[in-house]
Each structure stands twice: as C-alpha cells, then as structure tokens.
Amino acid sequence: MRSRIYATFIAVIGASCLSAADATLPDGNWQLSYGASPLNLNAVCVIKTTTKDGKTTAEVVDSRVGFPATFDSFTVKDQDISIVLKGQGLTIRFDGIVNPKSPNEVKGFFGDDRLSFKGFLKATMSDKVEARVTPPEPPKEYAEYRKLASDVVRALQAQRTATTEEEKEKATKDLADAQQKQKSEGSKFLTETIAKHADSPYAAIAADELLTLAPTSKASIQDVTSWMNLLLADAKSYGSVFSKRYQATIAEKVVGMKGYEEAALGLLTTAAAELTDKDDLNVQARLYKSLAKAQTAAGKKADAAKTTDKLVAIEKKLDDEYKEKVPPFKPAMYAGRQAKDANKVAVMELFTGAQCPPCVAADVGFDALEKAYKHQDLVLIQYHMHIPGPDPLTNPTSEGRWAYYRKLFPQGVRGTPTTIFNGRIAAAGGGGMAQSQGKFNQYKEVIDEILEESTTVEITGTSSLKGDDIAVNVNIKGLKGLSKELKIRVLVVEESIRYVGGNQLRFHHQVVRAALGGVEGKSVTGDTFNGDFTGKISEIKTELEDYLTNFSRPFPNPDRPMDLVNLKAIVLVQDDVDGRIIQAQQFDLKAGK
C-alpha cells in the first residue's frame, strides 16, 4: 500500500531539459523506479542524459500516465545524482550515488520529508517506461522458501473455504503440516540464501524475513545482530537519508520483540550517538523512543530517564510544528442557515486509519471542519479501522459501525477513507496533505445542504461524568410516524488523541471509543423516547486493552493511547431501514458534572 502513495503524483512527468555539471553518469536512457524492495518496484519515467562540453542535460522521453507533475531539476556532482519532481503540492526527490562497480544502476533515496523508499536509476535500451518492473531471478534457495510460504497461504485459503466437516478436518491438518514444514525448513533456506548469494538483493530480503521469524525460530542474539548488520549495510548503499530512517525502522522492529532488546540496545546506542541537530526530528524521535524502551528492558533506568527527557523535548517540537502547519489552509467559517425552519444537525462519520496514507486528505479536511462549524450544527465522528494495517485506535464499536454500514452499502463501504453524511455516502476518496483543502470544500458543500433541512425530532437531555461513572439521559420528541425501525445510539468519543501512525498524522479528533448501551442501540417504541445510557471509564479501558491484546496481528507502534479525557457523548436517532440519521446531538462529559 505504501508504495502506491505517489501513484497520483509521479504519474506523468512533464517533459523538460535540465543540466548538471561534473557529470559522471554515462550518456543514454535511464529508468527511474522506486519501491520498498527491489522485488516490487514502480517505474516513474525514462530520462535521456547527454553530456557536452563537460555538462550533462537530461530530458524525459516517457512517463507513466495519470496526474501531471514536473521534472523540476537534475543535478550531478562528482558521484552524487539528484532528481526533483514537483506536483500536486508535493516535492519528491531521488538522491543517488554512482557506484563504479555497477555503473549501470544507481541506488538511492526516493521520497519526501515523511516517507522513504529505495530508489533506482537503471540504464535501459528502451525509450518506454516498463508497465511492470521485472524483478531479478531469485536463487533456488530463496525460491524454495517462497514455495513453503505459498503452501501455507494455499492451506489457509482451503481452510477458509472448506464447507463439510471432512473438508475442514483435512484443511486443518494440511495447514498444520505446511506451517510446521515452513518452521522447520524455512530458516535453513533463508540462511543459505544469505551465505551463497551475499551480493544478491535477496540476501537482504532473506535477512529481513529471518528477523521477522526470530521469536518463532528462537534465534540467538548473535544471529539477530548479524541480520540487523546485514540490513543496515544494505541500507547504506541507498544513501545517508534512507540509511538513518531505516535504522529507526529496524530498531522499532527488534525492540518490539521480547527477548531481543539487547540486540536492539547495541544498535540504538550507536545510532543515538551519531545523531546531530541537523537530523530529521521524526527520525530522532523514533530512535530515542526505541532506545528508551531498550534501556528500560535492560534495567538501565537512569539512562532511560535521560533518553526520555530528550524524546519529550523533540516530540514537543514536532507537535508544535504540526499544529502550525495542519491544516495547511484557513478553513472558511460557516455563514449560518438560510431557511427559517432549518434545524437538522449534520452528522459526518469518517472511517479512517492511522496506517492509511490516502486517508490524510480526509482526516485533515475532517479536522478543519471542527474549526469551521459549531457542534450544535455539525457533529463529527471518526472511526478507526485496521486498514491497511493494525491501528490501536480501532475498537469493537468502530468495527460494529463498519459492519452496520457494510450491510447497508456493500458496494460503497469497502475501504478507508469512507465518508458518510447523515447515513448517506458522499464525497468519497482521499489523497495526501495537498488535497486536504479540496476535501474540506467537498465536505462543506454536502454539510451546508443538510443544514438547510428541517425535522420534527428534538433531542434534549443531561450528561455527567462523576468519578468513573458516565451517565447520559436522553429525551426525544417528534418521533411520530417516522419509522418502525428507529434506534437511539449513544457513542462516546475522545476529542483529541495523540498517536503517530504510518501516515504521520500526529493528532486524531472525535475518535469513537465505545457505545453506551451497545453498538446496536435502543429501539423506539412510541412517539417519544426517554432513556438512560450509562457506562464506566474503567470498563471502556478494559474493553479496549483486551481487544488490542487479543488482536491477531502485531502493531507497528507499541503506543496504546488510553487517556480517555475530554470525552463527548453523541446521540444519534437513526432509521435502521436505510441508515438515515434523522437528528443528532453532542453532549460534553466533564468531570464532576
């Protein structure tokens, strides 16, 4: 998923002719590609370089089809090569280093200030971009490992599709056999790949696989350290920017594996000593966070305290920078209702994920709405999902609401971001930070129309948070003749949660944490409704912690935000026939009231 983040940006590179001095790059055609691994690359463009009188010019001869971008600059100095692409509000660069031992392929960093990929500038005889970059042929040892992994996947699929008891029993046995074979033979094939093909890109790929399998295979600290060193040496061939970011990635991976903190501590101590004030603040924060965890696990409490102090200072700088820059535009304030009888409260429900890069535009547009409207006019609700990866802000209530809308709109609710307004899907799609103002404008157009509508439904009530106890009393009038399937739902949302996931957004707002009385809600039996919805903060925390602890996949970030402060209760009057939200109201849950 991450490698697709630039798909709408690097798709068409505008043809241009740029120059560089002191060129060492041979003349000819070169294809620029990027990806998380040499086995899964996306081609960007083919450029042609020509050297005359000691100067090199570069022009684009072919590129991918899609949204336009500009081939902004091409620079060669000694053995350093830099290409800058601009478009859609983003600046992406490739910084490579010519290796005399392999002059026909330049490795480097490809990315921006947030994300980084392995980049490749490779000589080609073609003047056309490859639709699919062909990976190098794997050595037989790695091919044998992939066969074992494929057997496990096929066995899993067979188990999921089995219908009869006999089929299920056979599928379960086949799966157990395939998993056991992968466990007993997989590490051997990966180790042989490293030993026999050290110069192949598959050596680093095998090391990464072995590192992932370390807790299961009971690998030694020495083995884990050797695999880490191999991966870090490989990362250095892509330049210092990629190398330092990858250091943080490896450290986070190993420090999260119980029993291997010692291996991580050695790497992190060295990496932290090499940090300077000029290094990216995000990289510094990631390394110091992992270092503090490793020091704590090793019983070095004093060292961990000093590291934590450094981390706190860096995180504050990052938070301050984020708040200044996000949203990257000034939201237009709502001018007010025009119709005299308009009284409907608009409700926006956003399904998103902290690991979802395309959700950035939707999330930031959503956050900007909070600055543009009063909650008496607009109620904002954010549900987190494990899409495309595990997200600790996901919970049984968010999954329950996802299932509710999936049943109603199976073709419309399929991924994140999904935006629903008063029970109707609208303004679909996402994008990066540069698209956030466009999403805000789309959302505003839908919301302003809803705010001109009227309804007979009126919600009043009281709310309180006394110690551990949440209590919301709901009174609703004007329900006569509306629907026989009306439900009253009360959601508990947290106003602001600080959590940095894969898409690098630092704050998430109006995040659903629980549903008082259950996600299914309470049925309406008359023309009015009066009901009490209660809960306990301690029980909500326990439910969240149990859910995350028992989740089947590992989380990329060990943080588990559990403050549960600045809570709100949102009351929804919803028709379960078609999902339409007829009216809504938000109540504060303030301590002592």
KOLPA-32734 format. One record per residue (C-alpha): residue in three letters; x, y, z. Coordinates in pm, whole numbers, plus 32768, in hexadecimal, padded with zeros to 4 digits. Layout:
N
AlaXYZ
...
This chain:
593
Met800080008000
Arg811280F7805E
Ser81B580E07F09
Arg8072815B7E69
Ile807482A37F29
Tyr8117835D7E09
Ala804382BA7CFA
Thr7F7B83F77CBF
Phe80B284D17CCE
Ile81C784357C03
Ala80E183B67AF6
Val813F84AE79E3
Ile8287856A79EB
Gly827986A07913
Ala838486987807
Ser849F878A784C
Cys861087B0780B
Leu86F487F47934
Ser886B88017962
Ala897587917A58
Ala8AEA87C97A79
Asp8C0486D47AC1
Ala8B3A85AF7A3F
Thr8BAA844C7A7F
Leu8A6B83A77A06
Pro8A9882FD78B2
Asp89C783897797
Gly888F82CB7731
Asn8734826E77A9
Trp86F08237791C
Gln85B381B779C4
Leu855C824A7B19
Ser84A581577C02
Tyr8453813D7D73
Gly83CA80447E6D
Ala83ED7FA87FC3
Ser84B97E907F26
Pro856E7E4D7DDC
Leu846A7D3A7DA8
Asn83437E297DA5
Leu83997F637CE3
Asn82C780727C40
Ala835B81187B0C
Val833D82937B02
Cys83DA830479BB
Val84EF82CF78BE
Ile85E783ED789C
Lys86F384207796
Thr884184B577FF
Thr8934855D7711
Thr8A8785EF7769
Lys8B25870876A1
Asp8C4A87E87702
Gly8C518749785B
Lys8AE4879378A3
Thr89C5869B78A8
Thr886086E17840
Ala873C85FD7891
Glu85E785E877EE
Val84B8850C7828
Val847184267701
Asp83518361779D
Ser828A835878E1
Arg816382B6798A
Val8004832A7933
Gly7F3383E17A36
Phe7F41852B7AEE
Pro804E86207A7B
Ala818C86757B33
Thr82C1873A7AD1
Phe841F86B47A9F
Asp84AA87D47B69
Ser862287A07B79
Phe873B86B17B25
Thr888F86DD7BCA
Val89D186157BB7
Lys8AFE866F7C8A
Asp8C1E857E7CA2
Gln8B6A84357CEA
Asp8A2E84CF7D7F
Ile88F284DF7CAE
Ser87B6859B7D0C
Ile866585A37C59
Val854686787CDB
Leu83DA86447C72
Lys82C7873B7CCC
Gly814D872B7CB0
Gln800387137D6C
Gly809B87E47E85
Leu81B086E47EC4
Thr832586DF7E89
Ile83BF85887E52
Arg853285557E22
Phe862484467DBE
Asp878284627E54
Gly886D83597DCB
Ile89DC82FD7DD4
Val8A9382717CA5
Asn8B4981327CFD
Pro8C7280F37C10
Lys8C407F7B7C43
Ser8AE07F8D7BB1
Pro8AD580C57AD5
Asn899680577A24
Glu88C1806A7B62
Val88BC81897C58
Lys882181447DAD
Gly879682577E88
Phe868882EE7F61
Phe853483317EC2
Gly843083EE7F8C
Asp83DC85298047
Asp83E985AB81AC
Arg82FC849B822C
Leu832D8359816A
Ser845B82B380D1
Phe848C81A27FD0
Lys85AF80FC7F25
Gly85EB81B17DDC
Phe869081327CA0
Leu871281E17B6A
Lys875F80C87A7A
Ala87EF80D0791A
Thr86FA80577812
Met86FF8022769A
Ser858D807A7688
Asp84F081D2766B
Lys83AB8154770C
Val8358812E787E
Glu83237FC778ED
Ala81BB7F82794C
Arg82427E927A52
Val83AC7E927AC2
Thr842E7D2F7AA3
Pro84DC7CBE7BE5
Pro86257BFF7BD6
Glu860E7A847BC7
Pro861479F57D29
Pro871F78F77D89
Lys869C77957DB6
Glu86C077A57F31
Tyr85DC78D47F4B
Ala84EC783D7E4C
Glu84CE770A7F2E
Tyr847B77EB8056
Arg836F78A17F8E
Lys82DA77517F2C
Leu82B576F7809D
Ala8212784980E3
Ser8125781C7FBB
Asp80C176C2803B
Val805977608186
Val7F89786A80D3
Arg7EDA77657FFC
Ala7E927690812F
Leu7DFD77BE81E1
Gln7D1C780880B8
Ala7CAB769D80AB
Gln7C5776A7821D
Arg7B8877E681F3
Thr7AC2775C80CB
Ala7A8875FD8157
Thr791675AF8181
Thr78F3744681F8
Glu798673BD833B
Glu7A6172D38271
Glu7AEC73F481A2
Lys7B2774C682DB
Glu7BDF73A98389
Lys7CC0736E825B
Ala7CFF74E28229
Thr7D5E750F8398
Lys7E5473ED8385
Asp7EE9746C823D
Leu7F1575C782D5
Ala7FC2753D840B
Asp80AB746E832F
Ala80FC7597824D
Gln8142767A8377
Gln821D7576841D
Lys82E3754282DD
Gln831376B782B2
Lys838676D1841B
Ser847A75AC8404
Glu850A75F182A8
Gly84C777628262
Ser85E377F08332
Lys86D876FB828D
Phe86827775812D
Leu869578E38197
Thr87E578AE8244
Glu886D7800810C
Thr87F379238038
Ile88C87A118106
Ala89F7792B810D
Lys89FB78D77F99
His89757A1A7EFF
Ala8A047B357FD2
Asp8A157C207EA5
Ser88AB7BE17E42
Pro878D7CC47EB6
Tyr86F07B847F38
Ala87F37B778050
Ala87607CAC80F8
Ile85FE7C2F80B4
Ala86557AE28157
Ala86ED7B968283
Asp85B07C6082B0
Glu84DE7B2082A1
Leu85C17A7883A2
Leu85A97BA68486
Thr842C7B948478
Leu84367A1F84C7
Ala85337A4485E4
Pro843C7A21870A
Thr839B78EE8669
Ser84E278498602
Lys8584789A8755
Ala86AB793E86A5
Ser87DB799F8771
Ile88397B0687C7
Gln89707AD686ED
Asp88A07A6E85C0
Val87AF7B9085EC
Thr88D37C818605
Ser89717BF684C7
Trp882A7C198406
Met88017D7D8482
Asn89647DD38417
Leu89267D3E82BD
Leu87E97E0D8293
Leu88907F4C830B
Ala89B87F178222
Asp88C47EE98103
Ala880880278168
Lys894C80F2815D
Ser896880A97FE9
Tyr882F81817FBB
Gly88CA82B4805F
Ser88CC835581B6
Val876283D081B6
Phe86D48278816E
Ser87D281D28254
Lys877882A38387
Arg860482758353
Tyr863581018321
Gln870280F18462
Ala85CC816A8518
Thr84F1806A8466
Ile85D37F4584C2
Ala85F77FC28628
Glu847D7FD68652
Lys84567E7785C9
Val855A7DD586AB
Val850E7E9887E8
Gly83A77E1F87CA
Met84177CB087D3
Lys84237C2E8937
Gly85757B9D898C
Tyr86367C5A8881
Glu864B7DAF8929
Glu87C17D76895F
Ala87FE7D6487E9
Ala87327E9F87B4
Leu87E77F5788CD
Gly89387F348820
Leu88B47FBB86D8
Leu87F280D5877E
Thr89108147885C
Thr89EF816D872A
Ala88DD8213865A
Ala8885830D876D
Ala89F5836D8798
Glu8A0783BF8624
Leu88D384A28628
Thr88FF861885F2
Asp88118740860D
Lys880287448490
Asp876785E88480
Asp85F585CF8439
Leu852C85FF857B
Asn844984D98527
Val857683F28509
Gln860384768650
Ala84B884398700
Arg849982D7867B
Leu85FB827986E2
Tyr85E38312883D
Lys8493826A887C
Ser852281158824
Leu8660815A88E9
Ala859C81B28A25
Lys84D8806D8A05
Ala86157F9F89D4
Gln86C1804A8AFA
Thr859580098BD8
Ala858D7E998B74
Ala87017E828BC7
Gly86C97F188D20
Lys877F805C8CCB
Lys867C813E8D6E
Ala875882748D8E
Asp87BE82638C20
Ala8652822C8BBA
Ala85E983628C81
Lys86ED843C8BCF
Thr868383B48A7C
Thr851583F18ACE
Asp8562855E8B24
Lys85FF858989CC
Leu84D684DC892B
Val83D885BC89DB
Ala848A86F68961
Ile8496867787FA
Glu832B860687FF
Lys82BF875E8879
Lys837588008754
Leu82CC870F8664
Asp817687508700
Asp81A488C986EC
Glu821388B48580
Tyr80EA87D6852D
Lys7FEC88BF85D0
Glu807C89E78511
Lys806F893883C0
Val7F36885D83D7
Pro7E4488A1833D
Pro7F198949822F
Phe7E018A4581E7
Lys7D118B2982A2
Pro7BB88A8482B4
Ala7A988B5D823C
Met79A38B93835C
Tyr783B8B238334
Ala775F8C5182E7
Gly76238BC7838A
Arg74D88B30831E
Gln74018BE0821C
Ala72B38B2C8248
Lys71EE8BA48378
Asp71738A4883DA
Ala72C18998839D
Asn732088D984D8
Lys73BF8793846D
Val7516874C84FE
Ala760E86D383F8
Val76D18598844F
Met7816853583A7
Glu789E83D983ED
Leu79FF83978371
Phe7A928239835D
Thr7C0B82608356
Gly7D5181C283CA
Ala7E9382468462
Gln7F50815D8375
Cys7E9981E18242
Pro7F5E82DF816D
Pro7E35832A8083
Cys7D68838381BA
Val7E3C84B98201
Ala7D6985A4812A
Ala7C27851F81C2
Asp7CA885368329
Val7D3086968303
Gly7BF7870B824E
Phe7B2E8671836C
Asp7C048727846F
Ala7BD2887283B8
Leu7A58884883D0
Glu7A798856854A
Lys7B0489B68524
Ala79F68A23842D
Tyr78B689AE84DC
Lys781E89A98637
His77C5885186BC
Gln765B88C786DA
Asp765888C6855B
Leu774F87B08506
Val779F867485C7
Leu78E685D18560
Ile792C845E859B
Gln7A6E83A78545
Tyr7A8C822B853F
His7BE28187851D
Met7C0F80408462
His7D2B7F48842E
Ile7D4F7FBB82C5
Pro7E4D7F8E822F
Gly7EFB7F258372
Pro7EBE7EFC84E9
Asp7E49803C8593
Pro7E2F80518714
Leu7D14814F86F9
Thr7C3680428662
Asn7B3F7F9C8751
Pro7A087EBF8755
Thr79237FEE872D
Ser79D4807185F5
Glu79CE7F128561
Gly785E7EF485BA
Arg780780378507
Trp78D67FC883DB
Ala78107E8083CD
Tyr76C97F4583EB
Tyr7714801E82BD
Arg77B57F0181FA
Lys766B7E458210
Leu75A97F748198
Phe76A07FE1808B
Pro777A7EB58028
Gln77FC7F637EF0
Gly783580B57F92
Val78E3805480D5
Arg7A167F968067
Gly7B49804980EA
Thr7BD5817D8191
Pro7B92829A817E
Thr7A1882768171
Thr794283A881C0
Ile77D483928222
Phe76F184BF8258
Asn75B18485831E
Gly75BA831A82B4
Arg7604835F8144
Ile774E83228091
Ala77D7845B7FEB
Ala791D85107F93
Ala79DC83CB7F6E
Gly7B5483AC7F43
Gly7C8A84287FEF
Gly7DE684A07F9A
Gly7F1585428036
Met7F3B868080FF
Ala7F3187517FBF
Gln7DCF86D77F78
Ser7D48872680D7
Gln7CB5887A807F
Gly7BFF87E17F57
Lys7B6A86D6803A
Phe7B0487E18138
Asn7A4D889F8024
Gln799E87607FB3
Tyr7931870F8114
Lys78BA88738151
Glu77DC8869801D
Val772D872D8093
Ile770D87A981FA
Asp768088FE819C
Glu7566885680D8
Ile750A877B8202
Leu750388AB82E7
Glu73EA89408217
Glu730888168266
Ser72058804837B
Thr718786E98459
Thr707C86B98563
Val717686058642
Glu71FB86C1876E
Ile730786378857
Thr733F86B589B8
Gly73DF86178AE6
Thr74EC86218BEC
Ser7648858D8C05
Ser773E85598D20
Leu788E84C18D71
Lys78B384868EE6
Gly79F283D18F3D
Asp79E882938E6F
Asp787882A88E13
Ile77E9832B8CCC
Ala767483798CC4
Val75AC84058BA2
Asn7433843C8BB7
Val739284668A62
Asn723C85028A1D
Ile71BC850288B9
Lys70788593882E
Gly6FDF859B86D3
Leu700D842B8672
Lys6EA483EE860A
Gly6E7B834684B7
Leu6FEA8344845E
Ser704A81D28454
Lys70128089850B
Glu718980488508
Leu720A817B85BD
Lys7334814686A4
Ile73D1822D87A3
Arg754B820787B4
Val763982B488A2
Leu77A982BC8845
Val78C583258928
Val79D183E58869
Glu7B1E847488D6
Glu7B5685D78860
Ser7CC985B6880F
Ile7DB8848F8815
Arg7F2B84AC87D6
Tyr7FAA83808714
Val80A0837585F2
Gly8057825C84FF
Gly80D6820783A6
Asn803683368300
Gln80EE842083F4
Leu7FB984DD846E
Arg8001853285D9
Phe7EA48583865B
His7D5384DB8620
His7C0A857E8680
Gln7AAD851086EA
Val7B2283A686F7
Val7A1B82A7875E
Arg7A8281DE8892
Ala7940812B88F4
Ala77C6811B88D1
Leu76F681418A0C
Gly75ED80338A12
Gly76977F7988F3
Val76D97FCD8787
Glu75827F458723
Gly74D6805C87EB
Lys737B80688889
Ser7235804387C9
Val7127814E87C0
Thr6FCE80CD8823
Gly6EFD820C8827
Asp6EE5837187AE
Thr6FE283DF88B4
Phe711383468954
Asn71A883678AAE
Gly72CD828F8B0D
Asp7408827B8BDD
Phe755682148B49
Thr766881C58C43
Gly77CB81448C48
Lys791581488D05
Ile7A6281D48C8F
Ser7B1680AB8D2B
Glu7A3D7FB38C6D
Ile7A76806A8B22
Lys7BF080618B5D
Thr7BE47EEE8BB3
Glu7B1D7EA38A77
Leu7C157F6789A2
Glu7D467EC58A43
Asp7CB67D658A23
Tyr7C5C7DA388B8
Leu7DBB7E1F885E
Thr7E687D0D8925
Asn7DA37BFC8875
Phe7DBF7C928718
Ser7E547B948627
Arg7F5E7C6F8582
Pro80837D328618
Phe80697EAB862E
Pro817A7F778583
Asn8182806A86A7
Pro817A7FF88816
Asp80B7812E8887
Arg7F5A80ED8915
Pro7EAC8240894A
Met7DCA820D8A77
Asp7DA183678B13
Leu7C2783768AD8
Val7C1284E98B2A
Asn7B4486038A91
Leu7A2D850E8A43
Lys78E78559898E
Ala77A484958973
Ile76FE849A881D
Val7590843A87FF
Leu751683BE86AD
Val73AF83838640
Gln73DC828B8523
Asp72E981D28442
Asp7369806E841A
Val7298803B82E1
Asp7386810D8211
Gly748B81938307
Arg740A82F882F7
Ile746883CD8426
Ile733D84AC846C
Gln73CC85798587
Ala74FC8587866A
Gln7580863A879C
Gln76D386528846
Phe76FA866B89C1
Asp783486BB8A86
Leu78A885BE8B89
Lys795C86938C86
Ala79DE86148DD1
Gly7906866E8EFC
Lys77CF86C08E2F
